[in-house]
């Protein structure tokens, strides 16, 4: 392996508290009770789509969804990094990757306009070899386009990259891109499709530093 690529929400950073805050603002403004973090966390990797579903039971096919999504994203952008933090062990993992003269980067379905300020706030902008967002290519994961774009940006063959994610879509994208896939159990994955151990990833890790022996 010459490079390690990370999904963002639920893999590199714990963004669920601020995502939940954006949803709870919508709920309380409509006279509904706020949702606890434990209820939000399993849906955080699905972004606005997942959170609006658990908050209001709406889907992208429903009338008015687009307006609610825009309201949610506006709320989120106003308070995007209040409680967001790197997961425990991530800073140590990144330092170890860097000490091995390996490249690491971020590939997320989150829009670039939301990802960029978060990466900067977390102090990672100058360290990441690439930051690829959901609108950096025409396709979202599980399509491999964004992962292949990242490999091209850092100049490393996909077969020499591993990709970590907490969602089945991450593993599907990594496999389609020809990368070594690593499912993480510490993120927002829940038990869907059997949970991380049911996704047929090349490896499953329980905490970030468990990646080091695989490198």
C-alpha positions in Angstrom: 0.0 0.0 0.0 1.2 3.5 -0.9 -1.9 5.5 0.0 -4.8 5.4 2.5 -8.1 7.0 1.5 -10.8 7.7 4.0 -14.5 8.3 3.9 -15.3 11.4 6.0 -18.5 11.1 8.0 -18.4 8.2 10.3 -14.8 7.1 9.3 -12.4 10.0 9.7 -14.6 12.4 11.7 -17.6 12.1 14.1 -19.9 14.6 12.4 -23.2 13.2 13.8 -23.6 15.8 16.6 -23.6 18.7 14.2 -25.7 16.9 11.6 -28.2 16.0 14.3 -28.2 19.7 15.4 -29.2 20.8 11.9 -32.1 18.3 12.0 -33.2 19.1 15.5 -33.4 22.8 14.7 -35.9 21.9 12.0 -37.8 19.7 14.4 -38.0 22.2 17.2 -39.0 25.0 14.9 -42.0 22.8 13.9 -42.9 22.0 17.5 -41.6 18.5 17.4 -39.2 16.9 20.0 -35.5 16.8 19.2 -34.0 13.4 18.6 -31.2 12.1 20.8 -27.8 11.5 19.3 -28.1 7.8 19.6 -31.1 7.9 17.2 -29.2 10.2 14.7 -25.9 8.4 14.6 -26.9 5.3 12.5 -28.3 7.6 9.8 -25.5 10.2 9.7 -23.6 8.6 6.8 -26.7 9.0 4.6 -26.6 12.8 5.1 -29.7 14.9 4.5 -31.6 11.9 2.9 -31.2 9.7 6.0 -31.7 12.4 8.6 -34.8 13.9 7.0 -36.2 10.3 6.8 -35.8 9.7 10.6 -36.9 13.2 11.5 -39.9 13.6 9.2 -40.4 10.3 7.4 -39.8 12.0 4.0 -37.9 10.6 1.1 -36.4 12.2 -2.1 -39.6 11.1 -3.9 -41.9 13.1 -1.7 -43.2 16.6 -2.6 -41.4 19.2 -0.7 -38.3 17.1 -0.1 -36.0 19.4 -2.0 -37.0 22.5 0.1 -36.5 20.5 3.3 -33.1 19.3 2.1 -32.1 22.9 1.4 -33.3 24.0 4.8 -31.3 21.2 6.5 -28.1 22.0 4.6 -28.5 25.7 5.4 -28.8 24.9 9.1 -25.8 22.6 8.8 -23.6 25.0 7.0 -24.3 27.6 9.7 -23.1 25.3 12.5 -20.9 22.8 10.7 -18.1 22.3 13.1 -19.4 23.0 16.6 -19.1 19.5 18.0 -17.4 17.6 15.1 -14.2 15.9 16.1 -11.8 13.3 14.7 -12.6 9.9 16.0 -10.2 8.7 18.8 -7.1 7.2 17.3 -7.4 9.0 13.9 -4.8 11.6 14.6 -2.3 8.9 15.7 -3.2 6.9 12.6 -2.6 9.8 10.3 0.7 10.6 12.0 1.8 7.0 11.5 0.8 7.0 7.9 2.8 10.2 7.3 5.8 8.8 9.2 5.9 6.0 6.6 6.0 8.5 3.8 2.6 7.3 2.6 -0.1 9.6 1.2 -3.6 9.8 2.7 -6.7 11.6 1.4 -10.4 12.0 1.8 -13.2 10.8 -0.5 -16.7 11.6 0.6 -20.2 11.9 -0.8 -20.5 15.2 1.1 -20.4 18.3 -1.1 -17.1 20.0 -1.5 -18.5 23.3 -0.1 -19.3 21.5 3.1 -16.3 19.3 3.3 -13.6 22.0 2.7 -14.4 24.2 5.8 -14.6 21.1 7.9 -11.3 19.8 6.8 -9.8 23.2 7.4 -11.3 23.5 10.9 -9.9 20.1 11.8 -6.4 21.2 10.7 -6.1 18.7 7.9 -6.1 20.9 4.8 -2.3 21.0 4.3 -1.9 17.3 5.3 -4.4 15.6 3.0 -3.0 14.5 -0.3 -6.5 15.1 -1.8 -10.0 16.0 -0.8 -12.7 14.6 -3.1 -16.3 15.5 -2.5 -19.6 14.2 -3.8 -19.7 16.8 -6.5 -16.1 16.4 -7.6 -17.3 13.8 -10.2 -20.6 13.2 -11.8 -21.3 10.1 -9.7 -21.7 9.4 -5.9 -20.4 6.3 -4.2 -21.0 3.3 -4.7 -19.9 4.3 -8.1 -16.0 4.2 -8.2 -15.6 7.5 -10.0 -14.6 9.6 -6.9 -12.1 7.0 -5.7 -10.5 6.8 -9.1 -10.4 10.6 -9.2 -8.6 10.6 -5.9 -6.0 8.0 -7.1 -5.4 10.2 -10.1 -5.0 13.3 -8.0 -2.3 11.7 -5.8 -0.7 9.9 -8.7 -1.0 6.4 -7.2 -2.5 3.3 -8.8 -5.8 2.3 -7.4 -4.4 -1.2 -6.6 -1.8 0.5 -4.3 -4.5 2.3 -2.3 -6.8 1.2 0.5 -10.1 2.8 1.2 -11.8 2.9 4.7 -15.5 3.4 5.1 -18.4 2.8 7.5 -21.1 2.2 4.9 -21.7 -0.6 2.4 -21.5 1.9 -0.4 -17.9 2.6 0.6 -16.9 -1.0 0.3 -18.7 -1.4 -3.0 -17.0 1.7 -4.4 -13.5 0.5 -3.2 -14.0 -2.9 -4.9 -15.3 -1.4 -8.1 -12.2 0.9 -8.1 -9.8 -2.0 -7.5 -8.7 -0.8 -4.1 -8.2 -2.7 -0.9 -11.4 -2.2 1.0 -11.5 -1.8 4.8 -14.8 -1.6 6.7 -14.8 0.2 10.0 -17.0 -0.8 13.0 -16.6 2.4 15.0 -18.6 4.6 12.7 -22.3 4.9 11.8 -22.7 1.6 10.0 -25.3 -0.1 12.3 -26.4 -3.6 11.3 -27.7 -2.9 7.8 -26.7 -5.7 5.3 -25.2 -7.6 8.2 -23.1 -4.7 9.4 -19.4 -4.2 8.4 -18.6 -7.9 8.7 -21.3 -8.7 6.2 -20.0 -6.4 3.4 -17.3 -8.7 2.1 -14.6 -6.2 2.7 -11.0 -7.3 2.5 -10.6 -6.3 6.2 -12.7 -5.1 9.1 -11.3 -3.0 11.9 -12.7 -2.1 15.3 -10.7 1.1 15.9 -8.5 3.3 13.6 -5.1 2.0 14.8 -6.1 -1.5 13.9 -5.3 -0.5 10.3 -1.6 -0.2 11.0 -0.8 -4.0 10.8 -2.5 -4.2 7.5 -0.2 -1.5 6.0 
